[in-house]
Amino acid sequence: MTHTYAVLEVTPMAFQEIRQRLEKAGYQHAIDEDKIDMHGIALQALEKAKPTPVEVGTLLSHRTKRGMVELMLAGERIQMDVEKAREVVGMLQQAIEAAISDEIMYTFLHKTIGLSEHAASSALVDLRELRQGSRETVHPS
């Protein structure tokens, strides 16, 4: 059977949520390994964004007998050694501080300096690139 469709890339979290909802609604036939055929299916934004479910736990590796950290984020389970978990905590801490800084800087540029929302947002992207070397990702080091 031949399928023709345009592929729209979405975040893994969005993909997983759509996949889970389609499976729950009985649309397994629309799921083809790493793609979802959305033919005849419409998307609608939720009225209110739900908080992302996060769970953290520990386990002892059966193989290595070492303690590990288990992170469950929006239905995705991740297991990591303690060293990797500490690295993730550091990245989260830096991202939290960067997010606070972004909000303060945007408010200053928009409300105090008087830049339009668009100009303040554009300036913030430029400042973020200067701060961390990228417009999107916080790089710890």
N, C-alpha and C positions, 0 to 999 in steps of 0.2 A: 504494500500500500504506500503510495507517495503522498507526502505532506509538503505543502508549500506555505511558508510563513516567514515574516520578518522577525529577526531576533532582537528583542529589547533587553539589554542587560540591566539587571536590578541588583541591589545589594543581596548578599547571601541571606541576611535576616528577612528581607522582604520575600525572597524566593521561597524560603522555608515556610514562612507563614502562609503564603498563597497556596503552596503545595499541601500543607496540613489542612487548610480549610477546604480545598478541593477534594482531598481524600475523604474528609469527614462528610462532605456533601455527596459522596458517591461518584466523583468524577475521575476515578483512577485511569480511565481510558485517555484522559487528556494529558497524562504525565508520561513523558518519554525520557527515561534516565535523567539527564541533566537539563531538560527543557520541558516547558509546559505549553501545550498548544491551546491558546486562548480563543480559538474560533468559537464564536457564539457565546462567549462569556464576557460580561462587562465588569469593569472595576468601578467601585465607588468608594470615596474616602469615608472613613469612619467619622462620625460626628465629633467625637472627642478621642484624642490619642490616649491609648492605654499605656500605663507604665510598662517598661520592659521587665519581664520577670527575671530576677537574678537570684541564684542560690550558690552558696559556697560551702564546701565540705572537705573532709580529709579522708584518706584511705591509705592502706598499706599495700604496696605493690606485691602481688602474689609472686611475681618473677624475681624481683630484686630485694624484697623485704625491706624497702625503704619507704618512708612516709611521703605521700604525694598530696597535692591539692587538686580538688575537683571543682570546676566552675561550670555552672549550668546557666547559660545565657539565652533567653528566648527559645528554649527547647533544645539548644545545642549543648552537648556535654563535652567538656575539654578536661583532660587530665594532664597535669604537669608536675615536674619535680619541684622541690622547694626553691632551688635557685631560679628557675624560670618564673615561679610565682612571685618571687621578690622583684624580679625584673619588671613584671607586669604591674605590680604595685607602684613601682617607681614611675612607669609610663603613665599610669592613671593619675598619680599625684601631679606630675608635670602638666598633664592635659587639664586637670582641674584648675591649677593656677593659671594656665594659659586662657582657659575659658573665662575665668574671673577677670583677667587682664583685658581680654577682648571686649567684655561687656562694659567695663569702666572706660576703655578707650573709645568705644563707639558712642557712649553717652556723652563723653567729653567733646568729641568731634561734632556730634549732632546738636546737642543742647547748649553747650557752652560756646563753642566756636561758631555754630550756626550753619554747618554744612548740611546739605539735603541728606535724606536717608541713603540715597544711592551713592552720593559722594563719600559719606562717612563709611559706608560698607566697603566701597572700593579702596579707600585709604586704609581701612582695617586689614584688608587682604594684603596690601603692600607691606604694612607693618608686620604682619604675621610672617611673611616671607623673610623679612629682615631678621626677625627674632629667631626663627627656627629653620630657615633654609628651604622651606616648602610652604606652599599655600594650603595644603590639606593636612599633613601629618605632623604630629609632634615627635621629634626625634630625641630620645634621651641620650645624654652623654655629657 
